[in-house]
Amino acid sequence: MLSIRGLSKVYRGKATPAVSNVDLDLRPGEVLGLVGLNGAGKTTTIRVAAGLVYPTAGHVAVNGLDLTRDKAEASRYIGLVPEFPNFEPGSRAINQLRYYAGFYGVTGAAARELCTELLRKVGLSDMDQVRLRTFSQGMKKRFSLAASLLGDPEFFLLDEILSGLDPEGVLLARNLMVDLRARGHGILLSSHILSEVQQVADRVAIMHEGRLIKTLTRDEVEMTEGATLRLTIENLDDPGMELIRTYGTVRRDGNTVWITHPNLDPGQINTELIRHNYKVVSLGFESLNLEQAFFDAVRGPPPKAP
């Protein structure tokens, strides 16, 4: 297990911590999504977990090895794909990957065979002799993913790996994560593409302003149909909202409201609204998705009626 405990990081010259008192576990055989607005602390958390940045407080342990005290040994269990990969620009892809393979004791024909296979796996077979300076951001992400696979680490830390990928690249990355999970690897996936996170993640950790505010299981993200009632009301006003809040937890966007776990059935709610002279344009159940769960967590519960 990759375990983060009490993690805080304050950068020099900054008044507030980038990350504050974060506890997080990444287990073998799971995909853990890490989501948050820009500046939430996702990249700092990943960089500390990868051993690139020292924590101000707290610690990271990988299979019982402290990442600060036992860095060389602990790092063997970790593969990192950073948000902005950077390589020797003049090197050809296959040569750069073979160079990295040498750090894992793989050389000669074995290295060429392994690196050729990894480039194929990430969709870069026809780019093996191309210099890295010509690679697009998406191609650099693919190459970085191939490099992270060299040591067959138990845990992968993927920071915005989907950003910059074309649809084919997103599908490739998604399928690779599913395959790695099936083979017992743990994956920490940071991404702004919430729909993709929802497709592959077993759990989702939501960060906001440097803090971990909620962790959701797949079942909690994909609530059963009927958990949320969606209504659009033509003449919705403040008294109408006061009435609707008596039916359950409410979120509003303009003339549309969502009632989570309503305490009356839709027909009764519709009847009550009509009785109070409100015109219901549409009414129906929908499932909760990660985007809704994320904004509910970040924004907090709706205000109570006065």
Secondary structure, DSSP 8 states (H G I E B T S, - for coil): -EEEEEEEE--TT-SS-SEEEEEEEE-TT-EEEEE-STTSSHHHHHHHHTTSS--SEEEEEETTEETTTTHHHHHTTEEEE-SS----TTSBHHHHHHHHHHTTT--HHHHHHHHHHHHHHTT-GGGTTSBGGG--HHHHHHHHHHHHTTT--SEEEEESTTTT--HHHHHHHHHHHHHHHHTT-EEEEE-S-HHHHHHH-SEEEEEETTEEEEEEEHHHHS--TTSEEEEEETT--HHHHHHHGGGSEEEEETTEEEEES-SS-HHHHHHHHHHTT--EEEEEEE---HHHHHHHHHH-S-----
